[in-house]
Amino acid sequence: MAPLPARSATHDPLGPFGRALLDALPARTAVVDCAGTIIATNVGWQALRWPGVAIDLDVRQGDNLLVRLRETVGPGAWRTAALQMADGIERLLAGDTASWEQVIDGPEPAADAWHTVQALPLDVPGGGAIVSITEVTDQVRAVRQLAW
């Protein structure tokens, strides 16, 4: 399968309706092609700072998300979470799973933050996926408090 075209300054593969729809999503969201290259992101994703992802802390459009996640350095929890994300997204893109979801630590710099990461397939020529990150720290804390 051929990767989807990357967004350029003059061409948005989503078009105006798709762009507005992506930016309206509350979760930090990226669209990746079948190789894991980010072809579009919403405003929430663009505001995200990734701890320990090589030298450049932004994971942007045009980057290969799988590669950037595997390059993550820093505290063990961040690296573990990044590798879990890369593995889950890769399994989805390979067709080994219909969807992937996991609650992980990070990517916030605070040690006490949790996020749900979801990857869902795109039914488009060439394949691809939607990857979203939703902060769920309050929910995790509430569940832990009830468990005590």
N, C-alpha and C positions, 0 to 999 in steps of 0.2 A: 504494500500500500504506500502511496506517495504522501508525504506530509502535506498538510494544508498550508497555503501561502501565509507568510508572516505579515503582520500589519506594517505598513510603511507610513510615512508622514502624509502621503497623498491618498492612500488606500486603506480602508478599514474593512477587513473581510466580513465583518458582522453587518455592515450597513448601518444607517441611522437608527432603524427600529431595534436591531439586535444590540447596538451600542447602548441605547437608552434602557433596554431590558436588562442587560448585564450590569449597568451602573445602578439600577434600581434595587438590585439584590442586596440585602443587608449583610450577608456573609462576605468575607474576603474571597473573591472568586477569580479563577484563571481558567482559560480554555487552552488545552494542549492538543497538539496533533498526535498522530500515532507513534511518533518517535519521542514524545515528551517535551517537544519545544513549545514554549508559551507563545500562542498566536494572539491572545487578547487577555486583558485583565480589567477588572472593574476598579472604581476609585478606592474602594476599601483595600484591595490587594496592593494598589500603588502606594498607599500610605503605610503599609507594613514594613517594618525594619526587621530583617532576619539576623539573629545573632549567630556569629561565627561561620557564615557562609563565605568561605575563602576570604579574600581581601575586601571585596565589594559587598556591602551588607544588603544591597537591594537585589531581589530576584525579579527581573524585568522581562517584558515582552522581548522575544528573540532568544532568550536564554533557554537552555535545555534544563527543565525543572529537575529531572532525574539526576543529571550530572551535578547540578548545583547542590541538591540535597545531599548527595554522596560526598561532596567536598566539605561539608559542615565540620567545623572544628569547635573546640570549646568544651564547656561542661558536659559531662557524660549524658545527662538527661536530654540536652539539646541534640547531641549527636545521635543518641538512640532514637529520639522522636523523628529526626530527619531521615534516618535509615529506614524506619518503619514506614514513613510516608512514601519514600522512593520505592520500596518493595511492594507496597500495596497498589500504588499507581501503576507500576510496571506490570503487575499481575493482571490488573484490569485491562490495560492496553494490549496485553498479549491474549486476552480473551479467556484467561484462566478463572476469572470470577466475574459475575454479573454486576457487582458493585463492591465498593470497599469503604468501610467506615471504622474509625477508631478514635477513642479519646486519648489525647497525648499531652505531655507537658510541653509548654512553650507554644509558639515561638516568642513569647514575650520575654523580656529580660528578667522579670520577677520569677523567683523560684516557685512561687505559689500561684501558678496560673495554669489552667487547663483549656484545651480546645478540642472540639470535635472536627476531625478532618474527614471529608467525604469525597469520593471519586465516583463519578457516574459516567457511563459510556455515552458518546455522541453517535447517533445514527446518521452519519454523513459519509459520502464517498471518501475513502482513505482512513476513516476512523478518527478517534480522538476521545477526549474526555473533558468533563467539567470537574475542576478540583475546587472545593470550598473549605474554608476554615472559619469556624464559628466559636467564639469565646464562650465557654461554659463554666467559668470559675465559680460563679455564685451557685450554680446547680450542684457542682461537685462538693462544695463546702457544705451545702444544706444536707446532702445525702450523708456525708461523713458525720455531721453533727447529729443526725438522727440515729446513726449507727452506734454512737457512743452511749 
